[in-house]
Amino acid sequence: MNISVRKVGEVTVLDLTGALKLGGPEQAFREAIEGLLENGSLTIAVNLSGVNFLDSSGIGSIVRCHKTATERSGKLIFFAPSKMVKHTLKMVSLDKVMNLFEDEASALASA
């Protein structure tokens, strides 16, 4: 998994590319989110358009990161999921509890 970070105004955007799965990718995602929160980035938008696979560990890391951000008075926003990722998130009803948007503009407007 590749993770690139950029700023759009006050929002930190993470662009993910590859599989969010057990092992290195899931750990890298968690560490990236936790590092940003520790450094004061409280509004983080995660671009899921490049994620081509999401397993249960990836889902778990999304849930943990969402919880961590909320506990630190932050906001974690997800946008542009691929069809497969969106379907997976809907199957486990995460689309109802997380901030999930169709595109970057909508995600940033909600920040």
C-alpha positions in Angstrom: 0.0 0.0 0.0 1.2 3.5 -0.9 0.1 6.4 1.3 0.7 10.0 0.2 -0.2 13.0 2.3 -1.3 16.5 1.2 -3.0 19.5 2.7 -6.1 21.1 1.3 -6.7 24.2 3.5 -7.1 22.9 7.0 -7.8 19.3 6.0 -5.1 16.7 5.7 -5.8 14.3 2.8 -4.4 10.8 2.6 -4.4 9.2 -0.8 -4.3 5.4 -0.5 -3.2 3.1 -3.3 -3.2 -0.7 -3.2 -4.7 -3.2 -0.8 -5.7 -2.3 2.7 -5.2 -5.7 4.3 -3.6 -7.7 7.1 0.0 -6.9 7.8 2.1 -4.0 6.6 -0.6 -2.1 4.7 -3.1 -2.1 7.6 -0.3 -1.2 10.1 1.0 1.6 7.8 -2.5 3.1 7.6 -3.0 3.1 11.3 0.4 4.6 12.0 -0.2 7.3 9.4 -3.5 8.3 11.0 -2.1 8.2 14.5 0.9 10.2 13.5 -1.2 12.9 11.9 -3.4 13.1 15.0 -0.4 13.3 17.3 1.0 16.2 15.2 -2.2 18.2 15.5 -4.0 17.3 12.2 -7.6 16.8 13.6 -9.5 16.8 10.3 -8.3 14.0 8.0 -9.9 12.9 4.7 -8.9 9.5 3.3 -9.1 9.0 -0.4 -10.2 5.4 -1.1 -10.3 5.6 -4.9 -7.0 3.7 -5.2 -7.8 0.9 -2.8 -8.4 -2.2 -4.8 -8.9 -4.7 -1.9 -10.2 -4.4 1.7 -10.1 -7.4 4.1 -11.3 -7.7 7.7 -8.0 -6.3 9.1 -8.4 -3.3 6.8 -12.0 -2.8 8.1 -10.7 -3.2 11.6 -8.1 -0.5 11.1 -10.7 1.9 9.7 -12.9 1.3 12.8 -9.9 1.8 15.2 -8.7 4.9 13.4 -12.3 6.4 13.4 -12.6 5.7 17.1 -9.1 7.2 17.8 -9.9 10.3 15.9 -13.2 10.8 17.7 -11.6 10.3 21.1 -9.1 13.0 20.3 -11.8 15.4 19.1 -10.8 14.8 15.5 -12.8 14.0 12.4 -12.0 11.2 10.0 -13.7 11.4 6.6 -13.6 8.8 3.8 -14.3 9.5 0.1 -14.3 8.1 -3.4 -14.5 4.4 -2.5 -14.2 2.0 -5.4 -17.3 -0.1 -6.1 -15.8 -3.2 -4.3 -14.7 -1.1 -1.3 -18.1 0.6 -1.1 -19.9 -2.8 -1.3 -17.6 -4.2 1.5 -18.3 -1.2 3.8 -22.0 -1.6 3.1 -22.0 -5.3 3.9 -20.7 -4.6 7.4 -22.8 -1.4 7.8 -19.9 0.9 8.2 -21.3 3.2 5.6 -23.9 4.1 8.2 -21.5 5.1 11.0 -18.6 6.6 9.2 -18.3 9.8 7.2 -18.3 8.4 3.7 -18.6 10.6 0.6 -18.7 10.0 -3.1 -16.0 12.5 -4.0 -13.3 14.8 -2.6 -15.3 18.0 -3.0 -18.2 16.6 -0.9 -15.8 15.3 1.7 -13.9 18.6 2.0 -17.2 20.5 2.2 -18.2 18.5 5.2 -15.0 19.2 7.0 
